[in-house]
Amino acid sequence: MQGVRLPKGLELVIFDCDGVLVDSEALAIRVYETLFDELGVRSPPGFWPQCVGRKTSETLALIGDSFGRDVMPELSAEIWPRMQAAFASELKPTHGVTAFLEALQAPRCVASSSDLERIRFSLEVAGISRFFGRRLYSSQFVAKGKPAPDIFLYAAAEMGANVRAALVIEDSTLGVTAARAAGAKVIGFLGGGHVEPGHGELLREAGADAVATSWAEVANLFAHPESLGL
């Protein structure tokens, strides 16, 4: 992949982490489901996908509301150690993202609903932390998680950029909604292992300017700004 540059008028790329930079969502759901099985709690079909894109605290609150507070002590204590172990042995970067980041010639940062510890660990395990350094922003830092725009407004401000000159790459409807509410351009990314048929349409309905199934397609969108409404 040759040099990838932002279209004229844009000055910052903001990446979501889970499902965009690292292929973590299916792993995370498996960890939750395994722990729930051990606790004797059965989750209804389709429950876990609705947690994608949420702050950790909001995910735990949703679980508590749906399954009862009696599951929370064990869940809160066990979930990150188990997820960390699964990530350490199985987590991979999304296919093609390393080459894309190597070719990208633009300021970039990460803005994720995950806790900062998880963001750092995930990027290190995936071998791509060098592309971001300390430019990692968690929803822990803001009052409201996605779909509120807070995390993207915060990230742009920390990067010294106008959020309206930012391009966000997101895989969740909550994230796309948040990015559009912030005033950023948005590419919906469909290259994660958790993406199901029809997800691209959901991202478009949430406000994505375009969708891409691979990092090569993302690079092509950069080269054709009209596809992003620029």
N, C-alpha and C positions, 0 to 999 in steps of 0.2 A: 504494500500500500504506500503510495507516494504522499508527499506533504498534504495534509488536510488543514484547510484554513476556514475560518468562519466567514459567512457571507458578509458583505458590506453592511454596516449598521449594527452589527452584533459585536460584543466585546468580551463575552464570558460564556463558558459552557459549565452548567451545573448538572452533575450526575447524581441520580439516586444511586444507592449502593446495592441493596438486595434485589436480585432479579434483573439488574442492569449491569453492574460491574462484576458481581459474583453470582453464581447460579445457586443461590441459597434457599429459595423459598420452599421448594419441595422437601429439602432436608429439614428445614425448621418445622414444617407441618408434620413430618414423620416423627420428629422428636416429641412434639406435643401429643400426637395421637398415641404413641407408645406409652408415654407417662400416664395419660388418661386411662388407657387400658389397665395399667398396673394399679391405678387408684379405683378401678371398678366403675368408671364413668364413661358412658357411651355418648359420643358427640354425633349430632344429626348430620346427614349428608349436606355438604355445602357450607358447613359452619366455618371451617378454617380459612378458606379463601377470603371471607369477608374481613379477616384480620390483617390481610396483606396491606401494607402501607401505613399501618397505624403505629403510634408511639407504643413502646412497651407497656407503659402504665395504662394506656387506654385499652390495649389488648387484654391485660390482666383484669381490668374493670369489666370488660365485655364478658370475659370468661366467668367472673364472679356473678354477674347478673344472670347469666344463662344457666349456670350449673350449680350455683350455691356457694356461699363463702367458705364452706367446710373444706373445699378442695384447695383453697388458696395457700395455706401455710406450706404444704408439701410442694405444691406447684412452684411457688415463688422461690423456694430454696433449691429446687432441683433443676429448673429449666435451663438456666444459663450454663452450669457445669456440663449438663448432658449435650446441650447444643454446641458448646465449645469442643467437646470431644468428637462429636460428629463432624464438625467443620474441620478440625485438625486432620482427620483421616480421609475426608471425602470432598471437601469444598474445592471447587475449581472456578477460575474466572469464566465469564460467559465466552462462548466461542468467538474468537477474533478480536476481543477487546484489547488484548495486549498490543497487537499490531496497530490497532486504531490509535491507542494512546501514544505509541511511539511516533506515529505519523502526525498527530495533532499538533498544530502550531498555533496555540491559543491559550490564554489563561483558563484555568479550570479548577473546580473544587467539587467536593462531595457534600450533599445535603440530604440527610437520611432520617427516617423515623426511628431507626435503631439507636440504642445507647452508644456513646462514644467508644466504650471498651469493645463492643461488638464490631463497630465499624473498623477500628484499628486492627483488631484480630483478623477479621475477614480479609481485609486488603493485604495484610502480611502473609497469611496462609496462601492466598491466591497469587502472590508474587507481584502485586501491582501497586503496593504502597508508595514506591519511589516516584510515581507519577503525580502524587498529591502532597507529599510532605505533611505539613501541619494544617493544610487547608481542608479540614474535616469538620462539618457542622451537623450537630445532632438536634433532634427535636427536644432533647433535654434542655436545650438552651433557650427555648421560647415557651410562651404561655400555652399556645394551642398547637396541636399537631395537625397534620393533613386531615381533612381538606381545607383547613384554614391556610392562608398564604404565609404565615409567620416565618416558617423555616427558610423559605426562598427569599423573603425580604431581608432576613437576618444574614443569610449567606452572601447575597449581593452587596449589602452594606459592608460586611467584613472584608470583602474583596475590593471595595472601593469602586464598585460598578453600579450603573443604573440598572435596576432589575428589568426595565423595559428593553434593555439592550442585552439581555441574557437569553440563552437557549437552554432549556431544561430537557433532560432525557429521563423519562419515567416509564415504569411498567404497570403502575396501578391507576385505577380510576381516581382514587383519593389523591394521588400525587399529581395527576394531570389537572384535576380540578383546582388544587392548591396553586399550581404554577400559573394557570390562567388567571386565577384570582389575584395573583401577585402582579400580573401584567407581562409575564415572560412569554416567549415563543416556546412551543412544546413539541417534541418528537415522542410518540408512544413507541416503546421498544418491546418487540415480541420475540426476542431471541432467548428468553429464559426457559428452562425445562418445565416450569410450572404452567406455562401459557396454554390455554385450551382454545379450541376452535371458537371463533366469534369474538375473541377478546379484542381484536383490532377495532371492531365496530364499537365496542364499549368505550375504548379509549377515544375514538373520534367523537362519540356522543358526549364524552366528558369534556371535550374541547381541544384534543390534540390537533395541531396543524397538519401533521402527517404521521404515518406509522412506518416502522421498518422492522423487518424480520431478521436482519443481520447487521453487523457493523459495516460491512461493505455498502449496504443500502443507506445507512446513516451517512457515510462519507459521500455517497452520491447525492443525498439531499442537501448536504453542505454545498456541493458544487452547482446546485440548481435552486437558488434562493426563491424562485417563483413558486416552488413546491411548498414553501413555508409561508407564503403570502407576503414575501418581501419584494 
